[in-house]
C-alpha cells in the first residue's frame, strides 16, 4: 500500500513539473503580448 502511494506521488510530481515546463512558453507569450514596445525593449 505504501509503495503504491509513493509511486503515485512520484508520478504526479513528474507530471506537474512537466506541465509547468510545457505551459511556461504560453504564459510568457500572453504576458509579453500585453506589454508596450517601450516596456519590451527597456534594458533596466
PDB file of N, CA, C and O in Angstrom, chain B, residues numbered from 101:
ATOM      1  N   UNK B 101       0.824  -1.200   0.000  1.00  0.00           N
ATOM      2  CA  UNK B 101       0.000   0.000   0.000  1.00  0.00           C
ATOM      3  C   UNK B 101       0.861   1.255   0.000  1.00  0.00           C
ATOM      4  O   UNK B 101       0.610   2.182  -0.770  1.00  0.00           O
ATOM      5  N   UNK B 102       1.865   1.288   0.851  1.00  0.00           N
ATOM      6  CA  UNK B 102       2.719   2.469   0.929  1.00  0.00           C
ATOM      7  C   UNK B 102       3.518   2.649  -0.362  1.00  0.00           C
ATOM      8  O   UNK B 102       3.770   3.771  -0.801  1.00  0.00           O
ATOM      9  N   UNK B 103       3.910   1.521  -0.961  1.00  0.00           N
ATOM     10  CA  UNK B 103       4.683   1.575  -2.197  1.00  0.00           C
ATOM     11  C   UNK B 103       3.860   2.207  -3.324  1.00  0.00           C
ATOM     12  O   UNK B 103       4.385   2.998  -4.106  1.00  0.00           O
ATOM     13  N   UNK B 104       2.577   1.862  -3.406  1.00  0.00           N
ATOM     14  CA  UNK B 104       1.727   2.433  -4.459  1.00  0.00           C
ATOM     15  C   UNK B 104       1.516   3.926  -4.259  1.00  0.00           C
ATOM     16  O   UNK B 104       1.463   4.681  -5.230  1.00  0.00           O
ATOM     17  N   UNK B 105       1.396   4.356  -3.013  1.00  0.00           N
ATOM     18  CA  UNK B 105       1.209   5.786  -2.777  1.00  0.00           C
ATOM     19  C   UNK B 105       2.481   6.562  -3.111  1.00  0.00           C
ATOM     20  O   UNK B 105       2.409   7.698  -3.582  1.00  0.00           O
ATOM     21  N   UNK B 106       3.635   5.962  -2.872  1.00  0.00           N
ATOM     22  CA  UNK B 106       4.894   6.614  -3.238  1.00  0.00           C
ATOM     23  C   UNK B 106       5.032   6.697  -4.759  1.00  0.00           C
ATOM     24  O   UNK B 106       5.504   7.703  -5.288  1.00  0.00           O
ATOM     25  N   UNK B 107       4.621   5.644  -5.457  1.00  0.00           N
ATOM     26  CA  UNK B 107       4.661   5.661  -6.921  1.00  0.00           C
ATOM     27  C   UNK B 107       3.718   6.730  -7.469  1.00  0.00           C
ATOM     28  O   UNK B 107       4.062   7.444  -8.411  1.00  0.00           O
ATOM     29  N   UNK B 108       2.543   6.835  -6.884  1.00  0.00           N
ATOM     30  CA  UNK B 108       1.578   7.844  -7.326  1.00  0.00           C
ATOM     31  C   UNK B 108       2.112   9.246  -7.063  1.00  0.00           C
ATOM     32  O   UNK B 108       1.950  10.137  -7.897  1.00  0.00           O
ATOM     33  N   UNK B 109       2.741   9.446  -5.922  1.00  0.00           N
ATOM     34  CA  UNK B 109       3.317  10.749  -5.598  1.00  0.00           C
ATOM     35  C   UNK B 109       4.423  11.109  -6.586  1.00  0.00           C
ATOM     36  O   UNK B 109       4.483  12.241  -7.064  1.00  0.00           O
ATOM     37  N   UNK B 110       5.289  10.159  -6.891  1.00  0.00           N
ATOM     38  CA  UNK B 110       6.376  10.409  -7.840  1.00  0.00           C
ATOM     39  C   UNK B 110       5.818  10.708  -9.228  1.00  0.00           C
ATOM     40  O   UNK B 110       6.270  11.638  -9.895  1.00  0.00           O
ATOM     41  N   UNK B 111       4.839   9.921  -9.660  1.00  0.00           N
ATOM     42  CA  UNK B 111       4.253  10.126 -10.988  1.00  0.00           C
ATOM     43  C   UNK B 111       3.559  11.483 -11.074  1.00  0.00           C
ATOM     44  O   UNK B 111       3.719  12.202 -12.060  1.00  0.00           O
ATOM     45  N   UNK B 112       2.797  11.830 -10.054  1.00  0.00           N
ATOM     46  CA  UNK B 112       2.101  13.120 -10.060  1.00  0.00           C
ATOM     47  C   UNK B 112       3.079  14.284 -10.007  1.00  0.00           C
ATOM     48  O   UNK B 112       2.854  15.309 -10.651  1.00  0.00           O
ATOM     49  N   UNK B 113       4.155  14.141  -9.252  1.00  0.00           N
ATOM     50  CA  UNK B 113       5.163  15.203  -9.183  1.00  0.00           C
ATOM     51  C   UNK B 113       5.806  15.425 -10.542  1.00  0.00           C
ATOM     52  O   UNK B 113       6.000  16.565 -10.963  1.00  0.00           O
ATOM     53  N   UNK B 114       6.134  14.344 -11.223  1.00  0.00           N
ATOM     54  CA  UNK B 114       6.742  14.456 -12.552  1.00  0.00           C
ATOM     55  C   UNK B 114       5.763  15.097 -13.530  1.00  0.00           C
ATOM     56  O   UNK B 114       6.157  15.943 -14.333  1.00  0.00           O
ATOM     57  N   UNK B 115       4.505  14.706 -13.471  1.00  0.00           N
ATOM     58  CA  UNK B 115       3.504  15.283 -14.376  1.00  0.00           C
ATOM     59  C   UNK B 115       3.284  16.767 -14.110  1.00  0.00           C
ATOM     60  O   UNK B 115       3.110  17.543 -15.050  1.00  0.00           O
ATOM     61  N   UNK B 116       3.289  17.165 -12.856  1.00  0.00           N
ATOM     62  CA  UNK B 116       3.122  18.581 -12.523  1.00  0.00           C
ATOM     63  C   UNK B 116       4.312  19.391 -13.021  1.00  0.00           C
ATOM     64  O   UNK B 116       4.135  20.469 -13.587  1.00  0.00           O
ATOM     65  N   UNK B 117       5.520  18.877 -12.815  1.00  0.00           N
ATOM     66  CA  UNK B 117       6.712  19.581 -13.301  1.00  0.00           C
ATOM     67  C   UNK B 117       6.703  19.684 -14.820  1.00  0.00           C
ATOM     68  O   UNK B 117       7.050  20.727 -15.373  1.00  0.00           O
ATOM     69  N   UNK B 118       6.310  18.614 -15.495  1.00  0.00           N
ATOM     70  CA  UNK B 118       6.244  18.631 -16.954  1.00  0.00           C
ATOM     71  C   UNK B 118       5.203  19.653 -17.428  1.00  0.00           C
ATOM     72  O   UNK B 118       5.443  20.373 -18.396  1.00  0.00           O
ATOM     73  N   UNK B 119       4.060  19.719 -16.757  1.00  0.00           N
ATOM     74  CA  UNK B 119       3.012  20.664 -17.146  1.00  0.00           C
ATOM     75  C   UNK B 119       3.488  22.103 -16.992  1.00  0.00           C
ATOM     76  O   UNK B 119       3.219  22.943 -17.851  1.00  0.00           O
ATOM     77  N   UNK B 120       4.192  22.391 -15.903  1.00  0.00           N
ATOM     78  CA  UNK B 120       4.734  23.740 -15.702  1.00  0.00           C
ATOM     79  C   UNK B 120       5.729  24.068 -16.807  1.00  0.00           C
ATOM     80  O   UNK B 120       5.698  25.163 -17.371  1.00  0.00           O
ATOM     81  N   UNK B 121       6.610  23.121 -17.117  1.00  0.00           N
ATOM     82  CA  UNK B 121       7.611  23.319 -18.163  1.00  0.00           C
ATOM     83  C   UNK B 121       6.949  23.524 -19.523  1.00  0.00           C
ATOM     84  O   UNK B 121       7.404  24.351 -20.313  1.00  0.00           O
ATOM     85  N   UNK B 122       5.892  22.786 -19.800  1.00  0.00           N
ATOM     86  CA  UNK B 122       5.221  22.874 -21.098  1.00  0.00           C
ATOM     87  C   UNK B 122       4.386  24.146 -21.231  1.00  0.00           C
ATOM     88  O   UNK B 122       4.274  24.693 -22.328  1.00  0.00           O
ATOM     89  N   UNK B 123       3.801  24.622 -20.138  1.00  0.00           N
ATOM     90  CA  UNK B 123       2.924  25.791 -20.203  1.00  0.00           C
ATOM     91  C   UNK B 123       3.665  27.113 -20.075  1.00  0.00           C
ATOM     92  O   UNK B 123       3.104  28.161 -20.395  1.00  0.00           O
ATOM     93  N   UNK B 124       4.906  27.090 -19.616  1.00  0.00           N
ATOM     94  CA  UNK B 124       5.656  28.327 -19.411  1.00  0.00           C
ATOM     95  C   UNK B 124       5.757  29.179 -20.673  1.00  0.00           C
ATOM     96  O   UNK B 124       5.528  30.386 -20.593  1.00  0.00           O
ATOM     97  N   UNK B 125       6.088  28.615 -21.835  1.00  0.00           N
ATOM     98  CA  UNK B 125       6.155  29.463 -23.042  1.00  0.00           C
ATOM     99  C   UNK B 125       4.821  30.130 -23.381  1.00  0.00           C
ATOM    100  O   UNK B 125       4.802  31.270 -23.844  1.00  0.00           O
ATOM    101  N   UNK B 126       3.721  29.439 -23.159  1.00  0.00           N
ATOM    102  CA  UNK B 126       2.413  30.037 -23.436  1.00  0.00           C
ATOM    103  C   UNK B 126       2.124  31.197 -22.489  1.00  0.00           C
ATOM    104  O   UNK B 126       1.632  32.242 -22.915  1.00  0.00           O
ATOM    105  N   UNK B 127       2.425  31.018 -21.229  1.00  0.00           N
ATOM    106  CA  UNK B 127       2.229  32.091 -20.253  1.00  0.00           C
ATOM    107  C   UNK B 127       3.122  33.272 -20.604  1.00  0.00           C
ATOM    108  O   UNK B 127       2.696  34.424 -20.519  1.00  0.00           O
ATOM    109  N   UNK B 128       4.361  32.988 -21.000  1.00  0.00           N
ATOM    110  CA  UNK B 128       5.300  34.044 -21.377  1.00  0.00           C
ATOM    111  C   UNK B 128       4.756  34.844 -22.563  1.00  0.00           C
ATOM    112  O   UNK B 128       4.840  36.073 -22.565  1.00  0.00           O
ATOM    113  N   UNK B 129       4.203  34.168 -23.564  1.00  0.00           N
ATOM    114  CA  UNK B 129       3.653  34.863 -24.728  1.00  0.00           C
ATOM    115  C   UNK B 129       2.481  35.760 -24.343  1.00  0.00           C
ATOM    116  O   UNK B 129       2.362  36.874 -24.853  1.00  0.00           O
ATOM    117  N   UNK B 130       1.621  35.289 -23.454  1.00  0.00           N
ATOM    118  CA  UNK B 130       0.479  36.098 -23.024  1.00  0.00           C
ATOM    119  C   UNK B 130       0.957  37.330 -22.276  1.00  0.00           C
ATOM    120  O   UNK B 130       0.440  38.425 -22.496  1.00  0.00           O
ATOM    121  N   UNK B 131       1.937  37.167 -21.394  1.00  0.00           N
ATOM    122  CA  UNK B 131       2.458  38.309 -20.632  1.00  0.00           C
ATOM    123  C   UNK B 131       3.096  39.331 -21.568  1.00  0.00           C
ATOM    124  O   UNK B 131       2.850  40.530 -21.440  1.00  0.00           O
ATOM    125  N   UNK B 132       3.908  38.862 -22.501  1.00  0.00           N
ATOM    126  CA  UNK B 132       4.596  39.761 -23.434  1.00  0.00           C
ATOM    127  C   UNK B 132       3.596  40.468 -24.357  1.00  0.00           C
ATOM    128  O   UNK B 132       3.822  41.615 -24.740  1.00  0.00           O
ATOM    129  N   UNK B 133       2.515  39.810 -24.711  1.00  0.00           N
ATOM    130  CA  UNK B 133       1.561  40.415 -25.648  1.00  0.00           C
ATOM    131  C   UNK B 133       0.876  41.651 -25.073  1.00  0.00           C
ATOM    132  O   UNK B 133       0.382  42.484 -25.832  1.00  0.00           O
ATOM    133  N   UNK B 134       0.836  41.786 -23.759  1.00  0.00           N
ATOM    134  CA  UNK B 134       0.197  42.945 -23.142  1.00  0.00           C
ATOM    135  C   UNK B 134       1.177  44.072 -22.837  1.00  0.00           C
ATOM    136  O   UNK B 134       0.772  45.110 -22.315  1.00  0.00           O
ATOM    137  N   UNK B 135       2.447  43.890 -23.150  1.00  0.00           N
ATOM    138  CA  UNK B 135       3.431  44.942 -22.890  1.00  0.00           C
ATOM    139  C   UNK B 135       3.559  45.849 -24.110  1.00  0.00           C
ATOM    140  O   UNK B 135       3.384  45.416 -25.249  1.00  0.00           O
ATOM    141  N   UNK B 136       3.865  47.100 -23.846  1.00  0.00           N
ATOM    142  CA  UNK B 136       4.105  48.029 -24.949  1.00  0.00           C
ATOM    143  C   UNK B 136       5.521  47.815 -25.479  1.00  0.00           C
ATOM    144  O   UNK B 136       6.331  47.127 -24.859  1.00  0.00           O
ATOM    145  N   UNK B 137       5.805  48.419 -26.639  1.00  0.00           N
ATOM    146  CA  UNK B 137       7.145  48.290 -27.213  1.00  0.00           C
ATOM    147  C   UNK B 137       8.198  48.862 -26.279  1.00  0.00           C
ATOM    148  O   UNK B 137       9.283  48.297 -26.144  1.00  0.00           O
ATOM    149  N   UNK B 138       7.890  49.968 -25.640  1.00  0.00           N
ATOM    150  CA  UNK B 138       8.849  50.592 -24.727  1.00  0.00           C
ATOM    151  C   UNK B 138       9.159  49.667 -23.551  1.00  0.00           C
ATOM    152  O   UNK B 138      10.309  49.580 -23.120  1.00  0.00           O
ATOM    153  N   UNK B 139       8.163  48.989 -23.038  1.00  0.00           N
ATOM    154  CA  UNK B 139       8.393  48.072 -21.923  1.00  0.00           C
ATOM    155  C   UNK B 139       9.186  46.842 -22.363  1.00  0.00           C
ATOM    156  O   UNK B 139      10.021  46.342 -21.609  1.00  0.00           O
ATOM    157  N   UNK B 140       8.933  46.359 -23.564  1.00  0.00           N
ATOM    158  CA  UNK B 140       9.637  45.164 -24.034  1.00  0.00           C
ATOM    159  C   UNK B 140      11.118  45.427 -24.254  1.00  0.00           C
ATOM    160  O   UNK B 140      11.957  44.581 -23.943  1.00  0.00           O
ATOM    161  N   UNK B 141      11.438  46.594 -24.788  1.00  0.00           N
ATOM    162  CA  UNK B 141      12.820  46.880 -25.151  1.00  0.00           C
ATOM    163  C   UNK B 141      13.559  47.693 -24.105  1.00  0.00           C
ATOM    164  O   UNK B 141      14.676  48.145 -24.357  1.00  0.00           O
ATOM    165  N   UNK B 142      12.970  47.889 -22.951  1.00  0.00           N
ATOM    166  CA  UNK B 142      13.624  48.593 -21.851  1.00  0.00           C
ATOM    167  C   UNK B 142      14.695  47.676 -21.254  1.00  0.00           C
ATOM    168  O   UNK B 142      14.414  46.524 -20.924  1.00  0.00           O
ATOM    169  N   UNK B 143      15.921  48.186 -21.116  1.00  0.00           N
ATOM    170  CA  UNK B 143      17.024  47.353 -20.626  1.00  0.00           C
ATOM    171  C   UNK B 143      17.242  47.463 -19.128  1.00  0.00           C
ATOM    172  O   UNK B 143      18.117  46.785 -18.589  1.00  0.00           O
ATOM    173  N   UNK B 144      16.482  48.290 -18.447  1.00  0.00           N
ATOM    174  CA  UNK B 144      16.682  48.424 -16.999  1.00  0.00           C
ATOM    175  C   UNK B 144      15.750  47.533 -16.229  1.00  0.00           C
ATOM    176  O   UNK B 144      15.784  47.521 -14.998  1.00  0.00           O
TER     177      UNK B 144
END
